[in-house]
Amino acid sequence: MRRFALFIILLTPSLTTHALDTRQTPPEQLLELGGQLAAHAGSSQWQQLWQRTRAAGHLKAKPGHPYFTIPQPQLPDLARQTLAHADHVEALDITLARYRRTFPDRVIGMLDDQPLNSICLVIDWRTLPEAHAKKSVAYLKGTSLLNSYPCQ
């Protein structure tokens, strides 16, 4: 057991060096990957997203915290649209990217008294090897949809 633990400790830093580095990936490629993920993500990935979103407090009104105001049954479709047709994507960390889509005719959520009309999704691409970023469909089932929240 100790050898296995040592192996994991030594291997873990090298895993992220082979993962897709969102800071070095062109936005166009990240947008394309987002579209592929929207089309191929499994129901468990989406369920985990909503569990994390609920745990982060984005489904209930809290002062100083963005929260969704649109009916919850509409959220999954809007989240898929956000990922498939994001207006903007930005790297947040080595393997994290935030996808944003604005719905100009809708109030998606609130931050105190400020209406928010965009959805942000944070995706962790660490399970996508950099070498396979162009042929990513086989790796999408391991991609983490980390969080969703209303944003500007």
C-alpha positions in Angstrom: 0.0 0.0 0.0 2.9 2.4 0.8 4.4 1.8 -2.6 1.1 2.5 -4.3 0.7 5.8 -2.3 4.2 6.8 -3.2 3.6 6.0 -6.8 0.4 8.2 -6.8 2.3 11.1 -5.1 5.1 10.9 -7.6 2.7 10.5 -10.6 0.2 13.2 -9.8 2.3 16.3 -10.7 3.1 14.8 -14.1 -0.5 14.2 -14.9 -1.3 17.9 -15.0 1.7 18.5 -17.2 0.1 16.3 -19.9 -3.4 17.8 -19.5 -4.7 20.5 -21.7 -3.3 23.8 -20.5 -6.1 26.2 -21.0 -3.7 29.2 -20.6 -1.8 28.1 -23.7 -4.9 26.9 -25.8 -6.3 29.4 -28.3 -9.8 30.6 -27.4 -11.1 29.3 -30.7 -10.0 25.8 -29.7 -11.6 26.1 -26.2 -14.8 27.2 -27.8 -14.8 24.2 -30.1 -14.1 21.9 -27.2 -17.0 23.5 -25.3 -19.3 22.7 -28.2 -18.1 19.1 -28.3 -18.6 18.8 -24.6 -22.2 20.2 -24.8 -23.0 17.6 -27.4 -21.3 14.6 -25.7 -21.5 15.2 -21.9 -23.3 12.5 -20.0 -26.2 12.9 -17.6 -24.0 12.2 -14.6 -21.7 15.0 -15.6 -24.7 17.4 -15.7 -26.0 16.0 -12.5 -22.7 16.7 -10.8 -22.7 20.2 -12.2 -26.1 20.9 -10.6 -25.1 19.4 -7.3 -22.0 21.6 -7.2 -24.1 24.6 -8.3 -26.6 24.0 -5.5 -23.7 23.4 -3.0 -22.1 26.7 -4.0 -25.4 28.5 -3.2 -26.3 29.7 -6.7 -29.8 28.3 -6.6 -30.9 30.4 -3.5 -31.0 34.1 -2.9 -28.1 35.2 -0.7 -26.9 38.8 -0.2 -23.6 39.4 -2.0 -23.8 36.2 -3.9 -25.0 35.6 -7.5 -28.0 33.3 -7.8 -30.3 32.1 -10.5 -33.8 33.5 -10.7 -35.0 31.7 -13.8 -37.1 28.6 -13.3 -34.8 25.7 -12.5 -36.2 23.4 -15.2 -34.9 25.9 -17.8 -31.3 25.9 -16.5 -30.1 22.7 -18.1 -31.0 23.8 -21.6 -29.5 27.3 -21.1 -26.3 25.7 -19.7 -26.0 23.5 -22.7 -26.5 26.6 -25.0 -23.9 28.4 -23.0 -21.3 25.7 -23.5 -22.2 25.0 -27.1 -22.4 28.7 -28.2 -20.4 30.7 -25.7 -19.8 34.4 -26.4 -16.6 34.3 -24.5 -14.1 31.9 -23.0 -11.2 32.5 -20.7 -8.6 30.4 -18.9 -8.8 30.6 -15.1 -6.0 28.2 -14.2 -3.9 25.5 -15.7 -6.8 23.3 -16.7 -9.8 25.5 -16.0 -11.8 27.6 -18.4 -14.9 29.8 -17.9 -17.5 29.8 -20.6 -20.0 32.7 -20.7 -23.0 33.3 -22.8 -25.2 36.4 -22.6 -29.0 36.2 -23.0 -29.7 39.9 -23.6 -33.5 39.6 -23.5 -33.6 37.6 -20.2 -32.7 38.1 -16.6 -30.9 34.9 -15.6 -30.1 35.8 -12.1 -29.4 38.5 -9.5 -26.5 39.8 -7.5 -28.1 41.8 -4.7 -30.2 44.3 -6.7 -28.3 43.9 -10.0 -29.9 41.8 -12.7 -27.6 39.4 -14.5 -28.2 38.2 -18.0 -25.4 35.8 -18.6 -24.5 32.3 -17.5 -21.0 31.3 -16.7 -19.8 27.7 -16.6 -16.5 26.6 -15.2 -15.0 23.5 -16.9 -12.0 21.5 -15.8 -10.2 20.0 -18.8 -7.5 18.1 -16.8 -8.6 14.7 -18.1 -8.1 15.8 -21.7 -4.5 15.1 -22.7 -2.9 18.0 -24.6 -1.8 15.6 -27.3 -5.4 14.6 -28.0 -7.1 18.0 -27.8 -7.9 17.8 -31.5 -9.5 14.3 -31.2 -11.2 14.9 -27.9 -14.5 13.1 -28.1 -13.2 9.9 -26.4 -12.0 12.0 -23.4 -15.1 14.1 -22.8 -16.7 11.7 -20.4 -14.0 12.5 -17.8 -14.3 16.2 -18.2 -15.7 18.0 -15.1 -18.4 20.6 -15.3 -17.4 22.3 -12.1 -19.8 25.1 -11.5 -22.5 27.3 -13.1 -23.7 30.7 -12.0 -25.3 33.8 -13.3 -22.8 36.5 -14.3 -22.4 39.8 -16.1 
